């Protein structure tokens, strides 16, 4: 997840917000909305999976945020050709970053779900318990910047574009 977060921050901050300024492009508005939804979903995902160990309803909520982010990514992939058409599409490096992010996140999150004891999936077991310190430190490393990046995406989404003359 540390590698995933480093790549995601590079892709999101450098390519999406700085280089291509997707939030300012009318043809990229949907893509920016999807990126915003994804990073907003990521924040509770990190809290529920890396800061705490979820049980019962909390575990189901963790799974729901993960599956929701996959749906968002599905629509993101579908909208990117139109969103980036006049930019020449995604570069090979950006495709590689997206491929790596998907694999790394899937590889870090799915094991947390499949190794959860069956009893943790029962709604009667609903609780949050602390993770070991090293797990929490990873969660803080990936979660604290995610909060800032989510806030930035929301702010840019809500900001009215300045008309260009």
Buried (B, 14 or more C-beta within 10 A) or exposed (E): BEEBBBBBBEBBBEBBBEEBEBBBBEBBBBBBBBBBBBBBBBBBBBBBBBBBBBBBBBBBBBBBBBEBBEEBBEBBEEBBEEBBEEBEEBEEEBEEBBEBBBEBBEEBBEEBBEEBEEEBBBEEBBBBEEBEEEBBEBBEBBBEBBBEBBEBBBEBBEEEEEEEE
